[in-house]
Amino acid sequence: MSGGSDNFFLHIIDVLFNMIWQIYWPLAFGLMLSAFIRHLLPMDTVVKHLGHTSPRSLTFTTLLGVVSSSCSYAAASMSHTLIMKKSTLQMPWRFWFPAQT
């Protein structure tokens, strides 16, 4: 009887840690990416790559959104960072849309 309850307890612990892992790493990755762009990337670099709406910059922003498809908190933080760094208004939308799907 105790063997079944031990397996059930281990299953609960396993599911809990898997849920924490699946939620934590994308959130942490998205927020770290936003912090990197906000604090370490010079504004000139962001303006150079995301300050206009060329196909290359739209593709780059969309790929960033796909890579960091974490959660709405990280996407909102990245969108705010892009606006602060003088990107065009289309870039945060291009980042946010794939990050939410």
Residue pairs with C-beta under 8 A, 6 or more apart in sequence:
23 71
26 68
26 69
26 70
26 71
26 74
27 70
27 71
27 73
27 74
29 68
29 70
29 74
30 68
30 70
30 71
30 73
30 74
30 75
30 77
30 78
30 99
31 70
31 73
31 74
31 77
33 64
33 67
33 68
33 74
33 78
34 74
34 77
34 78
34 80
34 81
37 46
37 78
37 81
37 82
37 85
38 81
38 84
38 85
41 85
43 85
43 86
46 82
46 85
46 86
46 87
47 85
47 86
47 87
49 57
49 60
50 57
50 60
50 61
50 82
50 85
50 87
50 88
50 91
51 57
51 86
51 87
51 88
52 88
53 88
53 90
53 91
57 91
58 90
58 91
58 94
61 82
61 87
61 91
61 94
61 95
62 94
62 95
62 97
62 98
64 78
64 95
65 75
65 94
65 95
65 96
65 97
65 98
65 99
66 98
66 99
68 74
68 75
68 78
68 99
69 98
69 99
69 100
69 101
70 99
72 100
74 99
75 95
75 96
75 99
75 100
76 96
78 92
78 95
78 96
78 99
79 92
79 93
79 95
79 96
80 92
82 91
82 92
82 95
83 89
83 92
